[in-house]
Amino acid sequence: MIDLHYAPTPNGWKISIMLEECGLPYLLHPMQLGRGDQHQPEFLKLSPNGRMPAIVDRAPADGGEPLAMFESGAILIYLAEKSGRFLPAETRGRFEVLQWLMWQMGGLGPMLGQHGHFLLYAPEKIAYAIDRYGREARRLYGVLDTRLADRGYIAGDYSIADIACFPWIMTHKAQGLSLDDYPNVKRWYAALRARPQLQAGLAVGKQEKQPMDEQARKIMFGVDAPAHAQAQQ
């Protein structure tokens, strides 16, 4: 059994989708980010960076003590290896997938996260930040659109690269982006959206999502976070 510490956000959806796609049994531990669950000492033992998702595998392959893990990309790799799915074993295919997973972790997610923050949540609308991250978001969509021009999935067959990228592309409307401008992404997005297991992963914890009030905003964006958490942001 895998414990999933989770909230329904793009990084959280990566792991709930993966667990559903792999058919691995898991126990959901919902988190309320707006009340600061991510800063609690018991969670920081699992995720020192104070960010969800995190998992605890109660039955790791080595037969040892429960294994805790944070960082969504690392968790995807771990679950792929545990299940034997969505990450090729042979060298070329494996590293094709891992390159695009790293692209998502280092580029697509952080840049869309910054764009979304300055566009939607920042108390002050800073034109330079909105323009800078908006241009980078559009550039990254263009990279993905070019990649998908002659293939159905990002790297070979459906893989953790697709699972990692999809939840961030799902935010396109909130980001003020139209998939009509990226026809290959639009086709890929529709194909993935139709997968029953992906839909099941998106539904996990949906009822737990809370509206963001001013106090939640302060906690999530570091104003009222503990000193160690603010230093890590």
HUWODA-V886556 format. One line per field, one symbol per residue. ss: DSSP state (H for helix, E for strand, L for the rest). Layout:
ss: ???
//
This chain:
ss: LEEEEELLLHHHHHHHHHHHHHLLLEEEEELLHHHLHHHLHHHHLLLLLLLLLEEEELLLLLLLLLEEEELHHHHHHHHHHHHLLLLLLLHHHHHHHHHHHHHHHHHHHHHHHHHHHHHHHLLLLLHHHHHHHHHHHHHHHHHHHHHHHHLLLLLLLLLHHHHHHHHHHLLLLLLLLLHHHLHHHHHHHHHHHLLHHHHHHHHLLHHHLLLLLHHHHHHHLLLLLLHHHHHHL
//
